[in-house]
């Protein structure tokens, strides 16, 4: 009896439905819903599902670049939008399908982010095409310049290849530049519990990320390269823009600059000025910083 239920028409339909959603094959699912309606006319939510699939189909009839832009908006929404609320129970599968669709519609040479900040490199990463991710990251860094999420993706890619030292160096560039731009989905597994702990203690996600960066440096895990002059110049430029970043992020940038100078015994640098900036930005963190150096 259990075997009969397992292979019932409804279960077979459900398996096919879920597989198509995850692959982003939305176009044919509206017809599948009509088939389901004939098989199971009393199943709740069928009308809402058909309306939702019609809304998705409307997006898919747009020219590729336009529907990619619309899909980029959809995939970044924290909740299923009202237009496809009938598919709320399938939200996870739909999001996976949206990433798949975006990957198919992404112009190969595109490096510019979409209007909502979504990066082509992230789209490729979400679809698990890691060799292509490296190319996308390199091209995007070339065109966009220093970018925290791109550096995190670079770190995660290196980590997956067991290039651990390089991975930590790339993550350092991401966190000291703009920790709040990073994403937990691309965080090294051993840091996820620490991030979750910080998130529970923080009022915002941005605060959790900056706290994670500082605590990881305190433990001696997050490296600071003594000879990355291009990144130091970039951070110094960001610090010159007084409105660039939260006090915590500006503290982290100053910390990087001060520690890079200290590591190479550079007496001509502005290490003392960076320390003064740290003290004014977060006096409590500065006290911990000095205590860390003394230990």
C-alpha positions in Angstrom: 0.0 0.0 0.0 2.8 2.4 0.9 4.5 1.7 -2.4 1.3 2.5 -4.3 1.1 5.8 -2.5 4.7 6.5 -3.2 4.2 6.1 -7.0 0.7 7.8 -7.0 0.0 10.3 -9.7 0.1 13.1 -7.2 3.6 12.1 -5.9 4.9 11.7 -9.4 3.5 15.2 -10.3 5.1 16.7 -7.1 8.5 15.3 -7.9 8.3 16.6 -11.5 7.0 20.0 -10.3 9.9 20.4 -7.7 12.5 19.4 -10.3 11.3 21.9 -12.8 11.1 24.7 -10.3 14.7 24.1 -9.2 15.9 24.1 -12.8 14.1 27.3 -13.6 11.9 25.6 -16.1 8.9 27.8 -15.3 7.5 28.1 -18.8 6.0 24.6 -19.0 4.7 24.5 -15.4 1.5 26.4 -16.1 0.4 23.6 -18.4 1.4 21.1 -15.7 -0.9 22.9 -13.3 -3.8 22.5 -15.7 -3.0 18.8 -15.8 -2.9 18.7 -12.0 -6.3 20.5 -11.9 -7.9 17.8 -14.0 -6.4 15.1 -11.8 -7.0 16.7 -8.4 -9.7 19.4 -8.9 -10.2 19.9 -5.1 -6.6 20.5 -4.2 -6.3 23.9 -2.4 -4.2 26.7 -3.9 -4.3 25.7 -7.5 -5.8 29.0 -8.7 -3.2 31.0 -6.8 -0.4 28.8 -8.2 -1.6 29.3 -11.8 -1.8 33.0 -11.3 1.8 33.0 -9.9 3.1 31.0 -12.8 1.4 33.4 -15.2 3.3 36.3 -13.5 6.6 34.4 -13.9 5.8 33.7 -17.5 5.3 37.5 -18.1 8.8 38.1 -16.9 10.2 35.3 -19.2 8.7 36.9 -22.3 10.9 40.0 -21.9 14.1 40.4 -23.9 17.0 38.5 -22.2 18.7 41.6 -20.6 15.4 43.0 -19.4 14.1 39.7 -17.9 17.6 39.2 -16.3 17.2 42.5 -14.6 13.7 41.6 -13.3 14.9 38.2 -12.2 17.8 39.9 -10.3 15.2 41.9 -8.4 13.1 38.8 -7.6 16.0 36.7 -6.4 17.2 39.3 -3.9 13.7 39.8 -2.3 13.7 38.5 1.3 10.1 37.2 0.9 8.1 35.9 -2.1 6.6 38.9 -3.8 2.8 39.3 -3.9 2.7 38.5 -7.6 3.8 34.9 -6.9 2.6 34.5 -3.4 0.6 31.5 -4.5 4.0 29.7 -4.6 5.0 30.6 -1.1 5.4 26.9 -0.1 7.8 26.5 -3.0 9.9 29.5 -2.1 13.2 27.7 -1.7 12.9 25.8 -5.0 11.8 28.9 -6.8 14.8 30.8 -5.7 17.1 28.1 -6.9 15.3 28.1 -10.2 15.6 31.9 -10.4 19.4 31.6 -9.9 19.5 29.0 -12.7 17.5 31.2 -15.0 19.8 34.2 -14.3 22.8 32.0 -15.1 21.3 31.1 -18.5 20.4 34.7 -19.3 23.6 36.3 -18.2 25.6 37.9 -21.0 29.0 36.2 -20.9 31.0 39.5 -20.9 29.0 41.3 -18.3 30.8 42.4 -15.2 28.7 45.4 -14.1 26.3 44.7 -11.2 22.5 44.9 -11.7 20.6 47.9 -10.4 20.2 46.2 -7.0 23.9 45.4 -6.7 23.7 41.8 -7.7 27.0 40.7 -9.2 27.3 38.4 -12.3 30.1 36.5 -10.4 27.6 35.7 -7.5 25.1 34.4 -10.0 27.7 32.0 -11.4 28.7 31.0 -7.9 25.1 30.3 -6.9 24.9 27.9 -9.8 28.0 26.1 -8.7 30.1 26.8 -11.8 33.3 27.4 -9.9 35.9 27.4 -12.7 33.8 30.1 -14.4 33.5 32.0 -11.1 37.2 32.6 -11.1 37.1 34.2 -14.5 34.1 36.3 -13.6 35.8 37.5 -10.4 39.0 38.5 -12.3 37.1 40.3 -15.0 34.9 42.1 -12.5 37.9 43.2 -10.3 39.5 44.5 -13.5 36.5 46.6 -14.4 35.0 47.5 -11.0 38.1 47.8 -8.9 38.3 46.7 -5.2 35.1 45.1 -4.1 34.4 43.3 -0.8 32.0 40.7 -2.1 34.2 39.8 -5.1 37.0 39.3 -2.6 34.9 37.1 -0.5 33.9 35.0 -3.5 37.6 34.8 -4.4 38.3 33.6 -0.9 35.6 31.0 -1.0 36.7 29.8 -4.4 40.3 29.4 -3.1 39.0 27.7 0.1 37.1 25.1 -2.0 40.4 24.3 -3.8 42.2 23.9 -0.5 44.3 27.0 -1.1 43.8 27.9 2.6 46.5 30.6 2.9 45.3 32.5 -0.2 41.7 32.1 1.0 42.4 33.8 4.3 44.3 36.6 2.5 41.4 37.3 0.2 38.9 37.2 3.1 41.0 39.7 4.9 40.7 42.1 2.0 36.9 41.7 2.0 36.4 42.1 5.8 38.8 45.1 6.3 37.3 46.9 3.3 33.5 46.4 3.8 32.6 43.5 6.1 28.9 44.2 5.9 28.9 43.5 2.1 29.9 39.9 2.8 27.4 37.0 2.8 27.1 34.0 5.2 26.6 31.6 2.3 30.2 32.2 1.2 31.7 32.2 4.7 34.2 29.5 5.6 32.4 26.7 7.6 34.5 27.2 10.7 33.5 30.9 10.9 29.8 30.3 10.5 29.1 29.5 14.2 31.2 32.6 15.2 29.1 34.7 12.8 25.9 33.3 14.2 27.0 34.0 17.7 27.9 37.6 16.8 24.5 38.0 15.0 22.7 37.0 18.2 24.6 39.6 20.2 24.3 42.4 17.6 21.5 44.8 16.7 22.2 44.5 13.0 23.8 42.3 10.4 26.4 44.9 9.6 27.4 45.1 13.3 27.7 41.3 13.4 30.1 41.3 10.4 32.4 44.0 11.7 32.5 42.3 15.1 33.4 39.0 13.4 36.2 40.7 11.5 37.7 42.3 14.7 37.3 39.2 16.8 38.9 37.0 14.1 41.8 39.4 13.8 42.2 39.4 17.6 42.5 35.6 17.6 45.4 35.8 15.1 43.4 34.2 12.3 42.7 37.1 9.9 46.0 38.1 8.3 47.2 41.6 7.4 49.7 41.7 4.5 52.7 44.0 5.2 53.3 44.7 1.5 50.0 45.2 -0.3 50.6 48.8 -1.2 47.7 49.0 -3.6 45.1 47.9 -1.0 46.6 50.2 1.6 46.3 53.1 -0.8 42.7 52.1 -1.5 41.8 52.0 2.2 43.5 55.3 2.9 41.4 56.8 0.1 38.3 55.4 1.7 39.3 56.8 5.0 39.8 60.2 3.4 36.1 60.1 2.5 34.7 61.0 5.9 31.2 59.5 5.2 32.5 56.2 3.9 31.5 53.4 6.2 30.3 52.9 9.8 32.6 53.8 12.8 33.3 50.1 13.2 34.3 49.6 9.5 36.5 52.7 9.6 38.1 51.3 12.8 38.9 48.1 10.9 40.4 50.0 7.9 42.5 52.0 10.3 43.6 48.9 12.1 44.7 47.3 8.8 46.7 50.4 7.9 48.3 50.6 11.3 49.2 46.9 11.5 50.5 46.7 7.9 52.9 49.6 8.7 53.9 48.0 12.1 54.6 44.6 10.4 57.1 46.1 8.0 58.6 48.4 10.7 57.7 51.4 8.6 58.7 54.5 10.7 57.7 56.9 8.0 54.1 55.8 7.8 51.1 57.3 9.5 50.7 54.3 11.9 50.3 56.6 14.9 47.7 58.7 13.1 45.8 55.5 12.2 45.9 54.4 15.9 44.5 57.8 16.9 41.7 57.4 14.4 40.9 53.9 15.9 40.8 55.4 19.4 38.4 58.1 18.4 36.1 55.7 16.4 35.7 52.9 18.9 37.6 53.5 22.2 36.5 50.2 23.6 37.8 48.2 20.7 41.0 50.3 20.7 41.6 49.2 24.3 41.2 45.6 23.3 43.5 46.2 20.3 46.3 47.5 22.5 45.8 44.7 25.0 46.1 42.2 22.1 49.4 43.7 21.0 50.8 43.5 24.5 49.9 39.8 24.9 
